[in-house]
Amino acid sequence: MPNWINSIALSDILSVGLASLNDDALYRNLDELHPKRGMIETLLAEKEKNLFSLDDTIYLYDLTSTYFEGMCLSNPQAKHGYSRDERFDCKQVLVGLVIDRDGFPKAHEIFSGERKDSTTLTEMLDILEKRVGKRKGATVVVDRGMAFENNISEIKKKGYHYIVATRQAERNQYLDEFEKGRFHELLRNTSWLTAKDTLKTHQVAIVILLTASGEILKIRKGVNAEPEHLEIYKNLSIPSQVMKPIKTWHSSNIVTERTRKLP
């Protein structure tokens, strides 16, 4: 963290020297920030939403756990519970986090280490609404560890839609209908970051050559678009012949375009 802080303009903005900052100092000050976490998350969420035009119609909620070495006598939330790290000998706490579809955090909370994931959902939805407000018709996404009837009923009661992963035993009852084609494929709205990363693999090389006759030849060579590339081009209304040249100059594997003559 100190290395990152000293790589940005925070020192200049605050007019404070941060060269001697260390991790221990930051950890100690977390005790001061913790009581104000609600206000901090509210302000950050509003700022990020306006700055990046974020979509707040989808909330993804999940938990993890972190364990402690020692007795943790001063931490009342440190309890023995299900350990994702397989350290059942250590006390732990649960960390719940809600993010939006672009990966921006909306709210987090610390829960006692002995709690089951499924018991935290209602409390987390209340915290989320208090800190960032409530978007009518938003969708809550949770994993199968929270996909119980009481949680689903609570999500609907609060006016949210939901997406959950079901257990295999629950999915079996729909197998016949699925095989008969009674389910409809959902179109996935790909984020721009995902599309950008995917299209990076569609390799294109452009070489510009000056001929003896004074012409400029632009040679464009690209690999054939993969299905995932074509799907993105289709969603963005880009012609499928995106790599097709205006005029073919050479009948080999290299495709070229004759553009213009030098004055």
Buried (B, 14 or more C-beta within 10 A) or exposed (E): EBEEEBEEEEBEEEEEEBEEBEEEEEEEEEEEEEEEBBEEBBEBBEEBBEEEEBBBEBBBBBBEBBBBEEEBEEBEBBBBBBBEEEBEEBBBBBBBBBBBBBEBEBBBBBBBBBBBBBBBBBEBBEBBBEBBEEBEEBBBBBEBBBBBEEBBEBBEEBEBEBEBEEEEEEEEEEEEEEEEEEEEEEEEEBEEEEBEEBBEEBEEEEEEEEEEEEBBBBBBBEEEBEEBBBBBBEEEEEEEEBBEBEEEBEEEEEBBBBEEEEE
